[in-house]
Each structure stands twice: as C-alpha cells, then as structure tokens.
C-alpha cells in the first residue's frame, strides 16, 4: 500500500511503513506526470510499484487530479 500526500504541486509517495519513496511531479516540458524516487537506491516492492503506476495512469486519464497552486 502506498499513501499519496499532496504537497504544493507534487504528491509524496509514502509506504505503509512510513518510508518516503519519492514524489510524483508534473513535467510541463512533456506534459506528463513522472515518479521521481527520493533516493536512487530505493527499491519498490511489486505492490508499491503497481500503486504508483496506477496513480500515474489515473492522473494522465483524469481519474485523479493534482491541485496546482499559484504562489503569486
């Protein structure tokens, strides 16, 4: 299980044990969401990877949304 916690224009991806796995960020240069691991040495379990892929797919399809903030 992975928890998704919105921070500014990103989603923190947190394992069920509380370990921060990384962030999902929107890359405006290619107009898509990407998972950015917190540490390159982090190894995801199959369940964690499936949860993150499902969230990325849901964001791309519009099933989920990520609030964009304007800090002006």
Rosetta silent file (secondary structure, phi, psi, omega in degrees, C-alpha in Angstrom):
SEQUENCE: XXXXXXXXXXXXXXXXXXXXXXXXXXXXXXXXXXXXXXXXXXXXXXXXXXXXXXXXXXXXXXXXXXXXXXXX
SCORE:     score description
SCORE:     0.000 S_00000001
   1 L     0.000  138.817  177.748    0.000    0.000    0.000 S_00000001
   2 E  -126.472  132.618  174.554    1.226    3.486   -0.842 S_00000001
   3 E   -92.910  142.726  178.415   -0.192    6.708    0.562 S_00000001
   4 E  -117.292  117.848 -174.479   -0.249    9.765   -1.687 S_00000001
   5 E  -119.768  115.379 -177.382    0.067   13.073    0.137 S_00000001
   6 E   -72.523  132.521  174.235   -0.190   16.328   -1.863 S_00000001
   7 E  -134.363  117.731 -176.332    2.466   18.973   -1.227 S_00000001
   8 L    51.437 -116.036 -177.561    2.323   22.092   -3.410 S_00000001
   9 L  -111.194   32.311 -177.731    2.206   20.708   -6.979 S_00000001
  10 E  -137.447  163.310  172.520    3.584   17.271   -6.144 S_00000001
  11 E  -118.312  121.184  171.149    2.449   14.062   -4.485 S_00000001
  12 E   -73.631  134.759  176.462    4.639   12.493   -1.825 S_00000001
  13 E  -105.569  116.942 -173.133    4.569    8.699   -2.169 S_00000001
  14 E  -123.420  129.774  179.508    4.817    7.098    1.268 S_00000001
  15 E   -70.471  165.440 -179.964    4.949    3.370    2.004 S_00000001
  16 L   -64.748  -18.606  177.269    2.609    1.830    4.554 S_00000001
  17 L   -89.003   -0.237  177.373    5.581    1.677    6.942 S_00000001
  18 L    95.149    2.636 -179.265    6.064    5.472    6.670 S_00000001
  19 L   -80.907  130.076  177.430    9.111    5.432    4.380 S_00000001
  20 E   -76.629  120.902 -177.732    9.126    8.212    1.749 S_00000001
  21 E   -89.751  -32.437 -178.004    9.542    6.529   -1.623 S_00000001
  22 E   158.989 -160.666 -177.937    9.620    9.646   -3.783 S_00000001
  23 E  -132.778  149.978  167.832    7.346   12.180   -5.435 S_00000001
  24 E  -100.651  124.065 -177.730    5.036   12.319   -8.403 S_00000001
  25 E  -124.817  152.893  174.709    5.687   15.572  -10.247 S_00000001
  26 E   -92.119  125.633  177.670    4.214   17.149  -13.354 S_00000001
  27 E   -99.576  101.478 -176.652    6.808   17.730  -16.069 S_00000001
  28 L   -65.374  -24.098 -178.540    5.482   20.669  -18.066 S_00000001
  29 L   -69.061  -25.704  178.175    8.078   20.278  -20.811 S_00000001
  30 L  -122.945    5.030  177.964    6.490   16.979  -21.911 S_00000001
  31 L    52.646   50.541  175.754    3.057   17.473  -20.264 S_00000001
  32 E  -149.064  159.872  177.421    3.120   14.301  -18.199 S_00000001
  33 E   -88.275  142.687  179.594    3.420   13.113  -14.625 S_00000001
  34 E  -134.752  147.131  173.431    6.598   11.324  -13.553 S_00000001
  35 E   -90.500  127.656  178.889    7.673    9.420  -10.473 S_00000001
  36 E  -117.729  107.287 -179.008   10.914   10.768   -9.031 S_00000001
  37 E   -60.062  145.308  178.536   12.442    8.444   -6.400 S_00000001
  38 L   -67.118  -33.322 -178.720   13.570   10.118   -3.183 S_00000001
  39 L  -146.012  130.266 -176.902   16.788    8.129   -3.323 S_00000001
  40 L   -59.927  -20.017 -179.076   18.054    6.180   -6.343 S_00000001
  41 L   -85.156   -4.700 -179.980   18.810    3.216   -4.076 S_00000001
  42 L   -67.057  126.414  175.786   15.129    2.853   -3.064 S_00000001
  43 L  -107.879  123.456 -179.219   13.764   -0.479   -4.239 S_00000001
  44 L   -86.154  143.690  172.288    9.999   -0.634   -4.609 S_00000001
  45 L   -75.656  167.349  178.262    8.014   -3.741   -3.813 S_00000001
  46 H   -59.273  -40.270  179.842    5.664   -5.031   -6.505 S_00000001
  47 H   -66.728  -43.303  179.091    2.665   -3.618   -4.649 S_00000001
  48 H   -62.946  -45.966 -179.740    4.297   -0.196   -4.247 S_00000001
  49 H   -62.547  -42.335  179.386    5.290   -0.051   -7.900 S_00000001
  50 H   -63.473  -39.692  179.290    1.790   -1.116   -9.006 S_00000001
  51 H   -64.251  -41.996 -179.532    0.208    1.567   -6.788 S_00000001
  52 H   -68.633  -42.865  178.084    2.451    4.271   -8.221 S_00000001
  53 H   -62.242  -41.439  179.157    1.854    3.154  -11.823 S_00000001
  54 H   -63.558  -39.719  179.522   -1.903    3.117  -11.177 S_00000001
  55 H   -67.423  -43.018  177.836   -1.745    6.655   -9.754 S_00000001
  56 H   -60.634  -44.188  179.214    0.318    7.905  -12.727 S_00000001
  57 H   -63.703  -41.947  178.414   -2.151    6.311  -15.143 S_00000001
  58 H   -65.312  -37.273  176.256   -5.077    7.806  -13.226 S_00000001
  59 H   -65.923  -42.635 -179.411   -3.537   11.278  -13.288 S_00000001
  60 H   -65.568  -34.864 -176.693   -2.936   11.010  -17.052 S_00000001
  61 H   -86.594  -13.211 -177.975   -6.511    9.846  -17.710 S_00000001
  62 L    94.206    0.478  177.038   -8.164   12.417  -15.436 S_00000001
  63 L   -62.056  -39.673  176.959   -9.374    9.849  -12.892 S_00000001
  64 L  -116.290  159.563  174.631   -7.275   11.683  -10.281 S_00000001
  65 L  -133.706  159.655  178.528   -6.217   15.306  -10.177 S_00000001
  66 L  -126.375  114.385 -176.737   -3.393   17.191   -8.579 S_00000001
  67 L   -62.863  129.151  177.056   -4.247   20.694   -7.434 S_00000001
  68 L   -98.467  133.608 -178.846   -1.952   23.245   -8.963 S_00000001
  69 L  -109.009  144.027  175.285   -1.176   26.273   -6.813 S_00000001
  70 L  -110.164  112.252 -174.378   -0.259   29.739   -7.954 S_00000001
  71 L   -88.864   18.305 -179.062    2.051   31.321   -5.398 S_00000001
  72 L   -63.519    0.000    0.000    1.839   34.843   -6.854 S_00000001
